[in-house]
Amino acid sequence: MEFRIIKSPSKGTMDILMKRLGTGISNDLCYVDAIGLVQGRMIDMICAADIAEKAVGVTVADIKGSCPQNMIMIAIFGDTASVEAAILEIKCNLEKGKGIC
């Protein structure tokens, strides 16, 4: 899995992500402090989303790629500390082989 955190995302970055968001996600996400991006296998992305939302107060959305039926990246929206904590929790649970959501 690959991880990136964008602090204080620019308007252009937010525009790109908002165009690729799945359904049922609010446009209120345009006003977040940070975005965590996690890319990997679909099974890992589903578990990562579950881990992130259970760990801290963040919103997780799948980011559509060129093949919308394949979720290969998620975005974690929230304040900087919460996004960092969510990424750390994902790394602790999935990268160390636990793999249990």
PDB file as gemmi writes it, atoms N, CA and C in Angstrom:
CRYST1    1.000    1.000    1.000  90.00  90.00  90.00 P 1                      
ATOM      1  N   MET A   1       0.836  -1.182   0.000  1.00  0.00           N  
ATOM      2  CA  MET A   1       0.000   0.000   0.000  1.00  0.00           C  
ATOM      3  C   MET A   1       0.876   1.240   0.000  1.00  0.00           C  
ATOM      4  N   GLU A   2       0.338   2.276  -0.588  1.00  0.00           N  
ATOM      5  CA  GLU A   2       1.023   3.568  -0.602  1.00  0.00           C  
ATOM      6  C   GLU A   2       0.174   4.580   0.151  1.00  0.00           C  
ATOM      7  N   PHE A   3       0.844   5.482   0.860  1.00  0.00           N  
ATOM      8  CA  PHE A   3       0.170   6.480   1.681  1.00  0.00           C  
ATOM      9  C   PHE A   3       0.711   7.862   1.371  1.00  0.00           C  
ATOM     10  N   ARG A   4      -0.169   8.851   1.334  1.00  0.00           N  
ATOM     11  CA  ARG A   4       0.233  10.247   1.213  1.00  0.00           C  
ATOM     12  C   ARG A   4      -0.743  11.072   2.046  1.00  0.00           C  
ATOM     13  N   ILE A   5      -0.240  12.156   2.621  1.00  0.00           N  
ATOM     14  CA  ILE A   5      -1.094  13.107   3.324  1.00  0.00           C  
ATOM     15  C   ILE A   5      -0.901  14.468   2.680  1.00  0.00           C  
ATOM     16  N   ILE A   6      -2.013  15.108   2.350  1.00  0.00           N  
ATOM     17  CA  ILE A   6      -1.991  16.453   1.794  1.00  0.00           C  
ATOM     18  C   ILE A   6      -2.557  17.379   2.863  1.00  0.00           C  
ATOM     19  N   LYS A   7      -1.719  18.278   3.372  1.00  0.00           N  
ATOM     20  CA  LYS A   7      -2.159  19.256   4.365  1.00  0.00           C  
ATOM     21  C   LYS A   7      -2.563  20.527   3.643  1.00  0.00           C  
ATOM     22  N   SER A   8      -3.659  21.106   4.073  1.00  0.00           N  
ATOM     23  CA  SER A   8      -4.196  22.326   3.451  1.00  0.00           C  
ATOM     24  C   SER A   8      -4.288  22.172   1.930  1.00  0.00           C  
ATOM     25  N   PRO A   9      -5.127  21.238   1.467  1.00  0.00           N  
ATOM     26  CA  PRO A   9      -5.212  20.993   0.017  1.00  0.00           C  
ATOM     27  C   PRO A   9      -5.662  22.236  -0.750  1.00  0.00           C  
ATOM     28  N   SER A  10      -5.077  22.402  -1.928  1.00  0.00           N  
ATOM     29  CA  SER A  10      -5.426  23.546  -2.778  1.00  0.00           C  
ATOM     30  C   SER A  10      -6.805  23.329  -3.406  1.00  0.00           C  
ATOM     31  N   LYS A  11      -7.356  24.414  -3.956  1.00  0.00           N  
ATOM     32  CA  LYS A  11      -8.656  24.327  -4.623  1.00  0.00           C  
ATOM     33  C   LYS A  11      -8.589  23.354  -5.802  1.00  0.00           C  
ATOM     34  N   GLY A  12      -7.488  23.406  -6.561  1.00  0.00           N  
ATOM     35  CA  GLY A  12      -7.339  22.505  -7.701  1.00  0.00           C  
ATOM     36  C   GLY A  12      -7.301  21.051  -7.291  1.00  0.00           C  
ATOM     37  N   THR A  13      -6.605  20.760  -6.201  1.00  0.00           N  
ATOM     38  CA  THR A  13      -6.551  19.387  -5.683  1.00  0.00           C  
ATOM     39  C   THR A  13      -7.944  18.927  -5.263  1.00  0.00           C  
ATOM     40  N   MET A  14      -8.658  19.809  -4.574  1.00  0.00           N  
ATOM     41  CA  MET A  14     -10.014  19.458  -4.138  1.00  0.00           C  
ATOM     42  C   MET A  14     -10.935  19.246  -5.342  1.00  0.00           C  
ATOM     43  N   ASP A  15     -10.782  20.052  -6.373  1.00  0.00           N  
ATOM     44  CA  ASP A  15     -11.595  19.883  -7.586  1.00  0.00           C  
ATOM     45  C   ASP A  15     -11.362  18.507  -8.208  1.00  0.00           C  
ATOM     46  N   ILE A  16     -10.096  18.100  -8.295  1.00  0.00           N  
ATOM     47  CA  ILE A  16      -9.771  16.787  -8.859  1.00  0.00           C  
ATOM     48  C   ILE A  16     -10.452  15.681  -8.053  1.00  0.00           C  
ATOM     49  N   LEU A  17     -10.309  15.746  -6.738  1.00  0.00           N  
ATOM     50  CA  LEU A  17     -10.889  14.697  -5.886  1.00  0.00           C  
ATOM     51  C   LEU A  17     -12.411  14.704  -5.929  1.00  0.00           C  
ATOM     52  N   MET A  18     -13.022  15.880  -5.901  1.00  0.00           N  
ATOM     53  CA  MET A  18     -14.484  15.953  -5.898  1.00  0.00           C  
ATOM     54  C   MET A  18     -15.076  15.355  -7.176  1.00  0.00           C  
ATOM     55  N   LYS A  19     -14.360  15.485  -8.298  1.00  0.00           N  
ATOM     56  CA  LYS A  19     -14.829  14.905  -9.559  1.00  0.00           C  
ATOM     57  C   LYS A  19     -14.742  13.382  -9.546  1.00  0.00           C  
ATOM     58  N   ARG A  20     -13.866  12.840  -8.712  1.00  0.00           N  
ATOM     59  CA  ARG A  20     -13.641  11.393  -8.690  1.00  0.00           C  
ATOM     60  C   ARG A  20     -14.281  10.689  -7.500  1.00  0.00           C  
ATOM     61  N   LEU A  21     -15.003  11.434  -6.672  1.00  0.00           N  
ATOM     62  CA  LEU A  21     -15.621  10.822  -5.498  1.00  0.00           C  
ATOM     63  C   LEU A  21     -16.763   9.899  -5.878  1.00  0.00           C  
ATOM     64  N   GLY A  22     -16.954   8.890  -5.052  1.00  0.00           N  
ATOM     65  CA  GLY A  22     -18.095   7.998  -5.207  1.00  0.00           C  
ATOM     66  C   GLY A  22     -19.377   8.723  -4.835  1.00  0.00           C  
ATOM     67  N   THR A  23     -20.473   8.030  -4.927  1.00  0.00           N  
ATOM     68  CA  THR A  23     -21.771   8.630  -4.631  1.00  0.00           C  
ATOM     69  C   THR A  23     -21.993   8.730  -3.125  1.00  0.00           C  
ATOM     70  N   GLY A  24     -22.894   9.622  -2.744  1.00  0.00           N  
ATOM     71  CA  GLY A  24     -23.284   9.743  -1.343  1.00  0.00           C  
ATOM     72  C   GLY A  24     -22.322  10.525  -0.472  1.00  0.00           C  
ATOM     73  N   ILE A  25     -21.394  11.252  -1.057  1.00  0.00           N  
ATOM     74  CA  ILE A  25     -20.431  12.030  -0.296  1.00  0.00           C  
ATOM     75  C   ILE A  25     -20.801  13.508  -0.411  1.00  0.00           C  
ATOM     76  N   SER A  26     -20.789  14.198   0.710  1.00  0.00           N  
ATOM     77  CA  SER A  26     -21.180  15.592   0.774  1.00  0.00           C  
ATOM     78  C   SER A  26     -20.103  16.520   0.216  1.00  0.00           C  
ATOM     79  N   ASN A  27     -20.541  17.609  -0.373  1.00  0.00           N  
ATOM     80  CA  ASN A  27     -19.597  18.618  -0.854  1.00  0.00           C  
ATOM     81  C   ASN A  27     -18.973  19.404   0.291  1.00  0.00           C  
ATOM     82  N   ASP A  28     -19.411  19.166   1.531  1.00  0.00           N  
ATOM     83  CA  ASP A  28     -18.812  19.811   2.692  1.00  0.00           C  
ATOM     84  C   ASP A  28     -17.346  19.408   2.849  1.00  0.00           C  
ATOM     85  N   LEU A  29     -16.942  18.353   2.192  1.00  0.00           N  
ATOM     86  CA  LEU A  29     -15.562  17.889   2.292  1.00  0.00           C  
ATOM     87  C   LEU A  29     -14.581  18.868   1.655  1.00  0.00           C  
ATOM     88  N   CYS A  30     -15.080  19.855   0.944  1.00  0.00           N  
ATOM     89  CA  CYS A  30     -14.200  20.853   0.320  1.00  0.00           C  
ATOM     90  C   CYS A  30     -13.479  21.691   1.364  1.00  0.00           C  
ATOM     91  N   TYR A  31     -13.939  21.652   2.597  1.00  0.00           N  
ATOM     92  CA  TYR A  31     -13.408  22.528   3.635  1.00  0.00           C  
ATOM     93  C   TYR A  31     -12.667  21.771   4.723  1.00  0.00           C  
ATOM     94  N   VAL A  32     -11.903  20.763   4.360  1.00  0.00           N  
ATOM     95  CA  VAL A  32     -11.148  19.978   5.341  1.00  0.00           C  
ATOM     96  C   VAL A  32      -9.721  20.496   5.442  1.00  0.00           C  
ATOM     97  N   ASP A  33      -9.084  20.191   6.572  1.00  0.00           N  
ATOM     98  CA  ASP A  33      -7.700  20.618   6.797  1.00  0.00           C  
ATOM     99  C   ASP A  33      -6.700  19.720   6.085  1.00  0.00           C  
ATOM    100  N   ALA A  34      -7.046  18.435   5.962  1.00  0.00           N  
ATOM    101  CA  ALA A  34      -6.092  17.479   5.385  1.00  0.00           C  
ATOM    102  C   ALA A  34      -6.831  16.342   4.685  1.00  0.00           C  
ATOM    103  N   ILE A  35      -6.105  15.717   3.771  1.00  0.00           N  
ATOM    104  CA  ILE A  35      -6.618  14.541   3.065  1.00  0.00           C  
ATOM    105  C   ILE A  35      -5.536  13.477   3.100  1.00  0.00           C  
ATOM    106  N   GLY A  36      -5.906  12.292   3.522  1.00  0.00           N  
ATOM    107  CA  GLY A  36      -4.999  11.157   3.445  1.00  0.00           C  
ATOM    108  C   GLY A  36      -5.383  10.326   2.241  1.00  0.00           C  
ATOM    109  N   LEU A  37      -4.420   9.973   1.430  1.00  0.00           N  
ATOM    110  CA  LEU A  37      -4.672   9.124   0.264  1.00  0.00           C  
ATOM    111  C   LEU A  37      -4.007   7.782   0.504  1.00  0.00           C  
ATOM    112  N   VAL A  38      -4.776   6.723   0.293  1.00  0.00           N  
ATOM    113  CA  VAL A  38      -4.269   5.365   0.479  1.00  0.00           C  
ATOM    114  C   VAL A  38      -4.597   4.595  -0.787  1.00  0.00           C  
ATOM    115  N   GLN A  39      -3.581   3.975  -1.371  1.00  0.00           N  
ATOM    116  CA  GLN A  39      -3.772   3.229  -2.609  1.00  0.00           C  
ATOM    117  C   GLN A  39      -3.275   1.805  -2.418  1.00  0.00           C  
ATOM    118  N   GLY A  40      -4.040   0.855  -2.933  1.00  0.00           N  
ATOM    119  CA  GLY A  40      -3.649  -0.538  -2.813  1.00  0.00           C  
ATOM    120  C   GLY A  40      -4.706  -1.464  -3.393  1.00  0.00           C  
ATOM    121  N   ARG A  41      -4.667  -2.712  -2.953  1.00  0.00           N  
ATOM    122  CA  ARG A  41      -5.637  -3.700  -3.438  1.00  0.00           C  
ATOM    123  C   ARG A  41      -7.016  -3.417  -2.847  1.00  0.00           C  
ATOM    124  N   MET A  42      -8.032  -3.797  -3.564  1.00  0.00           N  
ATOM    125  CA  MET A  42      -9.399  -3.517  -3.153  1.00  0.00           C  
ATOM    126  C   MET A  42      -9.704  -4.051  -1.753  1.00  0.00           C  
ATOM    127  N   ILE A  43      -9.290  -5.270  -1.469  1.00  0.00           N  
ATOM    128  CA  ILE A  43      -9.565  -5.851  -0.162  1.00  0.00           C  
ATOM    129  C   ILE A  43      -8.932  -5.018   0.954  1.00  0.00           C  
ATOM    130  N   ASP A  44      -7.721  -4.517   0.712  1.00  0.00           N  
ATOM    131  CA  ASP A  44      -7.043  -3.681   1.694  1.00  0.00           C  
ATOM    132  C   ASP A  44      -7.720  -2.321   1.842  1.00  0.00           C  
ATOM    133  N   MET A  45      -8.239  -1.776   0.746  1.00  0.00           N  
ATOM    134  CA  MET A  45      -8.884  -0.468   0.804  1.00  0.00           C  
ATOM    135  C   MET A  45     -10.174  -0.518   1.616  1.00  0.00           C  
ATOM    136  N   ILE A  46     -10.920  -1.597   1.503  1.00  0.00           N  
ATOM    137  CA  ILE A  46     -12.153  -1.733   2.273  1.00  0.00           C  
ATOM    138  C   ILE A  46     -11.825  -1.843   3.760  1.00  0.00           C  
ATOM    139  N   CYS A  47     -10.844  -2.649   4.097  1.00  0.00           N  
ATOM    140  CA  CYS A  47     -10.425  -2.767   5.506  1.00  0.00           C  
ATOM    141  C   CYS A  47      -9.839  -1.453   6.010  1.00  0.00           C  
ATOM    142  N   ALA A  48      -9.049  -0.773   5.185  1.00  0.00           N  
ATOM    143  CA  ALA A  48      -8.448   0.496   5.589  1.00  0.00           C  
ATOM    144  C   ALA A  48      -9.522   1.538   5.880  1.00  0.00           C  
ATOM    145  N   ALA A  49     -10.553   1.588   5.057  1.00  0.00           N  
ATOM    146  CA  ALA A  49     -11.649   2.533   5.280  1.00  0.00           C  
ATOM    147  C   ALA A  49     -12.331   2.252   6.611  1.00  0.00           C  
ATOM    148  N   ASP A  50     -12.567   0.998   6.892  1.00  0.00           N  
ATOM    149  CA  ASP A  50     -13.216   0.606   8.138  1.00  0.00           C  
ATOM    150  C   ASP A  50     -12.340   0.965   9.345  1.00  0.00           C  
ATOM    151  N   ILE A  51     -11.064   0.667   9.254  1.00  0.00           N  
ATOM    152  CA  ILE A  51     -10.128   0.968  10.333  1.00  0.00           C  
ATOM    153  C   ILE A  51     -10.081   2.475  10.599  1.00  0.00           C  
ATOM    154  N   ALA A  52      -9.975   3.269   9.542  1.00  0.00           N  
ATOM    155  CA  ALA A  52      -9.867   4.724   9.685  1.00  0.00           C  
ATOM    156  C   ALA A  52     -11.098   5.314  10.361  1.00  0.00           C  
ATOM    157  N   GLU A  53     -12.285   4.910   9.906  1.00  0.00           N  
ATOM    158  CA  GLU A  53     -13.503   5.480  10.470  1.00  0.00           C  
ATOM    159  C   GLU A  53     -13.730   5.044  11.912  1.00  0.00           C  
ATOM    160  N   LYS A  54     -13.316   3.843  12.260  1.00  0.00           N  
ATOM    161  CA  LYS A  54     -13.462   3.375  13.639  1.00  0.00           C  
ATOM    162  C   LYS A  54     -12.441   4.022  14.575  1.00  0.00           C  
ATOM    163  N   ALA A  55     -11.283   4.391  14.037  1.00  0.00           N  
ATOM    164  CA  ALA A  55     -10.187   4.906  14.871  1.00  0.00           C  
ATOM    165  C   ALA A  55     -10.414   6.353  15.299  1.00  0.00           C  
ATOM    166  N   VAL A  56     -10.826   7.196  14.385  1.00  0.00           N  
ATOM    167  CA  VAL A  56     -10.955   8.628  14.659  1.00  0.00           C  
ATOM    168  C   VAL A  56     -12.098   9.221  13.851  1.00  0.00           C  
ATOM    169  N   GLY A  57     -12.418  10.474  14.111  1.00  0.00           N  
ATOM    170  CA  GLY A  57     -13.529  11.143  13.433  1.00  0.00           C  
ATOM    171  C   GLY A  57     -13.162  11.655  12.060  1.00  0.00           C  
ATOM    172  N   VAL A  58     -13.068  10.761  11.099  1.00  0.00           N  
ATOM    173  CA  VAL A  58     -12.766  11.134   9.718  1.00  0.00           C  
ATOM    174  C   VAL A  58     -13.869  10.620   8.807  1.00  0.00           C  
ATOM    175  N   THR A  59     -13.902  11.143   7.600  1.00  0.00           N  
ATOM    176  CA  THR A  59     -14.807  10.660   6.566  1.00  0.00           C  
ATOM    177  C   THR A  59     -13.956  10.005   5.488  1.00  0.00           C  
ATOM    178  N   VAL A  60     -14.350   8.812   5.068  1.00  0.00           N  
ATOM    179  CA  VAL A  60     -13.595   8.078   4.056  1.00  0.00           C  
ATOM    180  C   VAL A  60     -14.461   7.921   2.806  1.00  0.00           C  
ATOM    181  N   ALA A  61     -13.835   8.123   1.652  1.00  0.00           N  
ATOM    182  CA  ALA A  61     -14.541   7.966   0.383  1.00  0.00           C  
ATOM    183  C   ALA A  61     -13.640   7.248  -0.608  1.00  0.00           C  
ATOM    184  N   ASP A  62     -14.258   6.476  -1.490  1.00  0.00           N  
ATOM    185  CA  ASP A  62     -13.463   5.848  -2.540  1.00  0.00           C  
ATOM    186  C   ASP A  62     -13.273   6.843  -3.675  1.00  0.00           C  
ATOM    187  N   ILE A  63     -12.105   6.775  -4.287  1.00  0.00           N  
ATOM    188  CA  ILE A  63     -11.763   7.661  -5.385  1.00  0.00           C  
ATOM    189  C   ILE A  63     -11.782   6.836  -6.661  1.00  0.00           C  
ATOM    190  N   LYS A  64     -12.638   7.230  -7.567  1.00  0.00           N  
ATOM    191  CA  LYS A  64     -12.798   6.501  -8.818  1.00  0.00           C  
ATOM    192  C   LYS A  64     -11.609   6.726  -9.738  1.00  0.00           C  
ATOM    193  N   GLY A  65     -11.112   5.646 -10.305  1.00  0.00           N  
ATOM    194  CA  GLY A  65     -10.024   5.725 -11.275  1.00  0.00           C  
ATOM    195  C   GLY A  65     -10.579   5.595 -12.672  1.00  0.00           C  
ATOM    196  N   SER A  66      -9.773   5.116 -13.583  1.00  0.00           N  
ATOM    197  CA  SER A  66     -10.236   4.953 -14.957  1.00  0.00           C  
ATOM    198  C   SER A  66     -11.161   3.753 -15.094  1.00  0.00           C  
ATOM    199  N   CYS A  67     -11.136   2.852 -14.116  1.00  0.00           N  
ATOM    200  CA  CYS A  67     -12.057   1.706 -14.081  1.00  0.00           C  
ATOM    201  C   CYS A  67     -12.908   1.839 -12.810  1.00  0.00           C  
ATOM    202  N   PRO A  68     -14.050   2.503 -12.888  1.00  0.00           N  
ATOM    203  CA  PRO A  68     -14.845   2.798 -11.694  1.00  0.00           C  
ATOM    204  C   PRO A  68     -15.259   1.564 -10.877  1.00  0.00           C  
ATOM    205  N   GLN A  69     -15.284   0.398 -11.498  1.00  0.00           N  
ATOM    206  CA  GLN A  69     -15.686  -0.786 -10.750  1.00  0.00           C  
ATOM    207  C   GLN A  69     -14.585  -1.271  -9.806  1.00  0.00           C  
ATOM    208  N   ASN A  70     -13.377  -0.744  -9.941  1.00  0.00           N  
ATOM    209  CA  ASN A  70     -12.252  -1.158  -9.105  1.00  0.00           C  
ATOM    210  C   ASN A  70     -11.840  -0.040  -8.160  1.00  0.00           C  
ATOM    211  N   MET A  71     -12.155  -0.208  -6.871  1.00  0.00           N  
ATOM    212  CA  MET A  71     -11.739   0.778  -5.887  1.00  0.00           C  
ATOM    213  C   MET A  71     -10.303   0.481  -5.507  1.00  0.00           C  
ATOM    214  N   ILE A  72      -9.384   1.337  -5.936  1.00  0.00           N  
ATOM    215  CA  ILE A  72      -7.980   1.110  -5.610  1.00  0.00           C  
ATOM    216  C   ILE A  72      -7.390   2.231  -4.768  1.00  0.00           C  
ATOM    217  N   MET A  73      -8.176   3.303  -4.543  1.00  0.00           N  
ATOM    218  CA  MET A  73      -7.690   4.383  -3.701  1.00  0.00           C  
ATOM    219  C   MET A  73      -8.834   4.938  -2.874  1.00  0.00           C  
ATOM    220  N   ILE A  74      -8.512   5.234  -1.620  1.00  0.00           N  
ATOM    221  CA  ILE A  74      -9.471   5.912  -0.766  1.00  0.00           C  
ATOM    222  C   ILE A  74      -8.877   7.245  -0.341  1.00  0.00           C  
ATOM    223  N   ALA A  75      -9.759   8.179  -0.018  1.00  0.00           N  
ATOM    224  CA  ALA A  75      -9.361   9.467   0.533  1.00  0.00           C  
ATOM    225  C   ALA A  75      -9.953   9.558   1.930  1.00  0.00           C  
ATOM    226  N   ILE A  76      -9.129  10.010   2.862  1.00  0.00           N  
ATOM    227  CA  ILE A  76      -9.543  10.180   4.252  1.00  0.00           C  
ATOM    228  C   ILE A  76      -9.573  11.677   4.506  1.00  0.00           C  
ATOM    229  N   PHE A  77     -10.764  12.217   4.796  1.00  0.00           N  
ATOM    230  CA  PHE A  77     -10.954  13.652   4.973  1.00  0.00           C  
ATOM    231  C   PHE A  77     -11.120  13.977   6.452  1.00  0.00           C  
ATOM    232  N   GLY A  78     -10.461  15.047   6.905  1.00  0.00           N  
ATOM    233  CA  GLY A  78     -10.625  15.484   8.284  1.00  0.00           C  
ATOM    234  C   GLY A  78      -9.587  16.514   8.670  1.00  0.00           C  
ATOM    235  N   ASP A  79      -9.488  16.760   9.986  1.00  0.00           N  
ATOM    236  CA  ASP A  79      -8.439  17.664  10.442  1.00  0.00           C  
ATOM    237  C   ASP A  79      -7.106  16.917  10.374  1.00  0.00           C  
ATOM    238  N   THR A  80      -6.023  17.655  10.387  1.00  0.00           N  
ATOM    239  CA  THR A  80      -4.701  17.069  10.169  1.00  0.00           C  
ATOM    240  C   THR A  80      -4.380  15.974  11.170  1.00  0.00           C  
ATOM    241  N   ALA A  81      -4.619  16.216  12.454  1.00  0.00           N  
ATOM    242  CA  ALA A  81      -4.300  15.219  13.483  1.00  0.00           C  
ATOM    243  C   ALA A  81      -5.110  13.940  13.294  1.00  0.00           C  
ATOM    244  N   SER A  82      -6.376  14.070  12.946  1.00  0.00           N  
ATOM    245  CA  SER A  82      -7.225  12.890  12.753  1.00  0.00           C  
ATOM    246  C   SER A  82      -6.809  12.083  11.531  1.00  0.00           C  
ATOM    247  N   VAL A  83      -6.464  12.775  10.440  1.00  0.00           N  
ATOM    248  CA  VAL A  83      -6.021  12.079   9.227  1.00  0.00           C  
ATOM    249  C   VAL A  83      -4.711  11.346   9.504  1.00  0.00           C  
ATOM    250  N   GLU A  84      -3.783  12.003  10.191  1.00  0.00           N  
ATOM    251  CA  GLU A  84      -2.514  11.355  10.531  1.00  0.00           C  
ATOM    252  C   GLU A  84      -2.742  10.143  11.424  1.00  0.00           C  
ATOM    253  N   ALA A  85      -3.647  10.264  12.407  1.00  0.00           N  
ATOM    254  CA  ALA A  85      -3.948   9.146  13.304  1.00  0.00           C  
ATOM    255  C   ALA A  85      -4.596   7.989  12.546  1.00  0.00           C  
ATOM    256  N   ALA A  86      -5.472   8.303  11.600  1.00  0.00           N  
ATOM    257  CA  ALA A  86      -6.129   7.262  10.805  1.00  0.00           C  
ATOM    258  C   ALA A  86      -5.107   6.505   9.952  1.00  0.00           C  
ATOM    259  N   ILE A  87      -4.190   7.228   9.326  1.00  0.00           N  
ATOM    260  CA  ILE A  87      -3.148   6.594   8.495  1.00  0.00           C  
ATOM    261  C   ILE A  87      -2.273   5.697   9.373  1.00  0.00           C  
ATOM    262  N   LEU A  88      -1.889   6.184  10.531  1.00  0.00           N  
ATOM    263  CA  LEU A  88      -1.061   5.400  11.438  1.00  0.00           C  
ATOM    264  C   LEU A  88      -1.778   4.127  11.872  1.00  0.00           C  
ATOM    265  N   GLU A  89      -3.055   4.242  12.161  1.00  0.00           N  
ATOM    266  CA  GLU A  89      -3.838   3.068  12.573  1.00  0.00           C  
ATOM    267  C   GLU A  89      -3.936   2.049  11.436  1.00  0.00           C  
ATOM    268  N   ILE A  90      -4.117   2.516  10.216  1.00  0.00           N  
ATOM    269  CA  ILE A  90      -4.161   1.615   9.061  1.00  0.00           C  
ATOM    270  C   ILE A  90      -2.832   0.885   8.930  1.00  0.00           C  
ATOM    271  N   LYS A  91      -1.741   1.639   9.008  1.00  0.00           N  
ATOM    272  CA  LYS A  91      -0.415   1.028   8.890  1.00  0.00           C  
ATOM    273  C   LYS A  91      -0.198  -0.015   9.980  1.00  0.00           C  
ATOM    274  N   CYS A  92      -0.579   0.304  11.210  1.00  0.00           N  
ATOM    275  CA  CYS A  92      -0.381  -0.628  12.329  1.00  0.00           C  
ATOM    276  C   CYS A  92      -1.187  -1.912  12.147  1.00  0.00           C  
ATOM    277  N   ASN A  93      -2.391  -1.791  11.595  1.00  0.00           N  
ATOM    278  CA  ASN A  93      -3.265  -2.960  11.473  1.00  0.00           C  
ATOM    279  C   ASN A  93      -3.037  -3.770  10.210  1.00  0.00           C  
ATOM    280  N   LEU A  94      -2.800  -3.118   9.086  1.00  0.00           N  
ATOM    281  CA  LEU A  94      -2.701  -3.851   7.821  1.00  0.00           C  
ATOM    282  C   LEU A  94      -1.277  -4.196   7.427  1.00  0.00           C  
ATOM    283  N   GLU A  95      -0.372  -3.258   7.589  1.00  0.00           N  
ATOM    284  CA  GLU A  95       0.992  -3.506   7.130  1.00  0.00           C  
ATOM    285  C   GLU A  95       1.734  -4.505   8.014  1.00  0.00           C  
ATOM    286  N   LYS A  96       1.310  -4.622   9.248  1.00  0.00           N  
ATOM    287  CA  LYS A  96       1.981  -5.574  10.137  1.00  0.00           C  
ATOM    288  C   LYS A  96       1.347  -6.959  10.079  1.00  0.00           C  
ATOM    289  N   GLY A  97       0.437  -7.149   9.125  1.00  0.00           N  
ATOM    290  CA  GLY A  97      -0.093  -8.483   8.880  1.00  0.00           C  
ATOM    291  C   GLY A  97      -1.333  -8.860   9.662  1.00  0.00           C  
ATOM    292  N   LYS A  98      -1.887  -7.960  10.463  1.00  0.00           N  
ATOM    293  CA  LYS A  98      -3.097  -8.314  11.203  1.00  0.00           C  
ATOM    294  C   LYS A  98      -4.252  -8.525  10.231  1.00  0.00           C  
ATOM    295  N   GLY A  99      -4.467  -7.526   9.386  1.00  0.00           N  
ATOM    296  CA  GLY A  99      -5.480  -7.648   8.354  1.00  0.00           C  
ATOM    297  C   GLY A  99      -6.881  -7.915   8.855  1.00  0.00           C  
ATOM    298  N   ILE A 100      -7.143  -7.621  10.120  1.00  0.00           N  
ATOM    299  CA  ILE A 100      -8.466  -7.853  10.682  1.00  0.00           C  
ATOM    300  C   ILE A 100      -9.138  -6.505  10.878  1.00  0.00           C  
ATOM    301  N   CYS A 101     -10.303  -6.344  10.279  1.00  0.00           N  
ATOM    302  CA  CYS A 101     -11.013  -5.067  10.379  1.00  0.00           C  
ATOM    303  C   CYS A 101     -11.791  -4.996  11.676  1.00  0.00           C  
TER     304      CYS A 101                                                      
END                                                                             
